[in-house]
């Protein structure tokens, strides 16, 4: 019988490809205004996140011949999202800082322009505040956006992993 890898070893092994998957989701979202077809790609990638998480958890569960505890599978998911979040954050920082440095302001201006066309939104405080933030260059920087996104990935991934760990444990009979 070969030695089994711990959940931390598996998270380290699978975290980088998982992070690249998350990065592809984010990058497709950043370029969706340039290539509208990317919205479909982004949606499919988003739907695939819980599927991929459950796949990795199930793979570990089967590797352990059905003896992985729920907490271990949940921790695997948490670690996948933490490492994946780091990888995705690095990629997103490069994209937002060097490839599309105007993305945040472009999107904010698009929101202002869109809502300015709606008569009921004329003089709306939120739109005026956003317009002022654009004029004063007070919107978040790329690193602030990336760090906030990292925490969202980490926390949201933890909650998602709790659910997918339940699914990953179903239906395997213990051997021996």
NORKA-V499004 format. One record per residue. N is the residue number from 1. RES is the residue in one letter. PSI is psi in radians with two decimals (none if undefined). Layout:
# NORKA-V499004
n:N res:RES psi:PSI
n:N res:RES psi:PSI
This chain:
# NORKA-V499004
n:1 res:X psi:2.23
n:2 res:X psi:2.64
n:3 res:X psi:2.48
n:4 res:X psi:2.55
n:5 res:X psi:2.54
n:6 res:X psi:2.93
n:7 res:X psi:-0.52
n:8 res:X psi:-0.66
n:9 res:X psi:-0.74
n:10 res:X psi:-0.72
n:11 res:X psi:-0.69
n:12 res:X psi:-0.67
n:13 res:X psi:-0.76
n:14 res:X psi:-0.22
n:15 res:X psi:-0.65
n:16 res:X psi:-0.88
n:17 res:X psi:-0.62
n:18 res:X psi:-0.73
n:19 res:X psi:-0.67
n:20 res:X psi:-0.62
n:21 res:X psi:-0.81
n:22 res:X psi:-0.68
n:23 res:X psi:-0.71
n:24 res:X psi:-0.65
n:25 res:X psi:-0.82
n:26 res:X psi:-0.75
n:27 res:X psi:-0.69
n:28 res:X psi:-0.59
n:29 res:X psi:-0.59
n:30 res:X psi:-0.57
n:31 res:X psi:0.13
n:32 res:X psi:-0.47
n:33 res:X psi:-0.42
n:34 res:X psi:-0.63
n:35 res:X psi:1.58
n:36 res:X psi:-0.47
n:37 res:X psi:-0.37
n:38 res:X psi:-0.31
n:39 res:X psi:-0.63
n:40 res:X psi:-0.76
n:41 res:X psi:-0.81
n:42 res:X psi:-0.74
n:43 res:X psi:-0.78
n:44 res:X psi:-0.71
n:45 res:X psi:-0.70
n:46 res:X psi:-0.75
n:47 res:X psi:-0.54
n:48 res:X psi:-0.28
n:49 res:X psi:-0.91
n:50 res:X psi:-0.55
n:51 res:X psi:-0.80
n:52 res:X psi:-0.69
n:53 res:X psi:-0.83
n:54 res:X psi:-0.65
n:55 res:X psi:-0.85
n:56 res:X psi:-0.72
n:57 res:X psi:-0.75
n:58 res:X psi:-0.70
n:59 res:X psi:-0.75
n:60 res:X psi:-0.70
n:61 res:X psi:-0.78
n:62 res:X psi:-0.71
n:63 res:X psi:-0.64
n:64 res:X psi:0.20
n:65 res:X psi:0.62
n:66 res:X psi:0.16
n:67 res:X psi:0.14
n:68 res:X psi:2.32
n:69 res:X psi:2.76
n:70 res:X psi:-0.80
n:71 res:X psi:-0.65
n:72 res:X psi:-0.72
n:73 res:X psi:-0.66
n:74 res:X psi:-0.77
n:75 res:X psi:-0.66
n:76 res:X psi:-0.81
n:77 res:X psi:-0.74
n:78 res:X psi:-0.81
n:79 res:X psi:-0.65
n:80 res:X psi:-0.78
n:81 res:X psi:-0.59
n:82 res:X psi:-0.90
n:83 res:X psi:-0.75
n:84 res:X psi:-0.64
n:85 res:X psi:-0.64
n:86 res:X psi:-0.83
n:87 res:X psi:-0.84
n:88 res:X psi:-0.67
n:89 res:X psi:-0.72
n:90 res:X psi:-0.78
n:91 res:X psi:-0.81
n:92 res:X psi:-0.62
n:93 res:X psi:-0.79
n:94 res:X psi:-0.77
n:95 res:X psi:-0.82
n:96 res:X psi:-0.50
n:97 res:X psi:-0.67
n:98 res:X psi:-0.58
n:99 res:X psi:-0.82
n:100 res:X psi:1.15
n:101 res:X psi:-0.31
n:102 res:X psi:0.09
n:103 res:X psi:-0.84
n:104 res:X psi:-0.78
n:105 res:X psi:-0.60
n:106 res:X psi:-0.77
n:107 res:X psi:-0.71
n:108 res:X psi:-0.72
n:109 res:X psi:-0.63
n:110 res:X psi:-0.67
n:111 res:X psi:-0.80
n:112 res:X psi:-0.80
n:113 res:X psi:-0.75
n:114 res:X psi:-0.80
n:115 res:X psi:-0.40
n:116 res:X psi:-0.38
n:117 res:X psi:-0.27
n:118 res:X psi:2.05
n:119 res:X psi:-0.63
n:120 res:X psi:-0.33
n:121 res:X psi:-0.05
n:122 res:X psi:2.22
n:123 res:X psi:0.16
n:124 res:X psi:2.36
n:125 res:X psi:-0.66
n:126 res:X psi:-0.74
n:127 res:X psi:-0.71
n:128 res:X psi:-0.68
n:129 res:X psi:-0.70
n:130 res:X psi:-0.73
n:131 res:X psi:-0.74
n:132 res:X psi:-0.73
n:133 res:X psi:-0.67
n:134 res:X psi:-0.84
n:135 res:X psi:-0.64
n:136 res:X psi:0.11
n:137 res:X psi:0.84
n:138 res:X psi:0.20
n:139 res:X psi:2.79
n:140 res:X psi:2.57
n:141 res:X psi:2.91
n:142 res:X psi:-0.70
n:143 res:X psi:-0.62
n:144 res:X psi:-0.72
n:145 res:X psi:-0.76
n:146 res:X psi:-0.75
n:147 res:X psi:-0.71
n:148 res:X psi:-0.69
n:149 res:X psi:-0.67
n:150 res:X psi:-0.80
n:151 res:X psi:-0.62
n:152 res:X psi:-0.78
n:153 res:X psi:-0.79
n:154 res:X psi:-0.87
n:155 res:X psi:-0.84
n:156 res:X psi:-0.68
n:157 res:X psi:-0.62
n:158 res:X psi:-0.78
n:159 res:X psi:-0.75
n:160 res:X psi:-0.71
n:161 res:X psi:-0.56
n:162 res:X psi:-0.67
n:163 res:X psi:-0.78
n:164 res:X psi:-0.47
n:165 res:X psi:-0.61
n:166 res:X psi:-0.75
n:167 res:X psi:-0.69
n:168 res:X psi:-0.43
n:169 res:X psi:-0.11
n:170 res:X psi:2.40
n:171 res:X psi:0.21
n:172 res:X psi:2.22
n:173 res:X psi:2.43
n:174 res:X psi:2.40
n:175 res:X psi:2.36
n:176 res:X psi:none
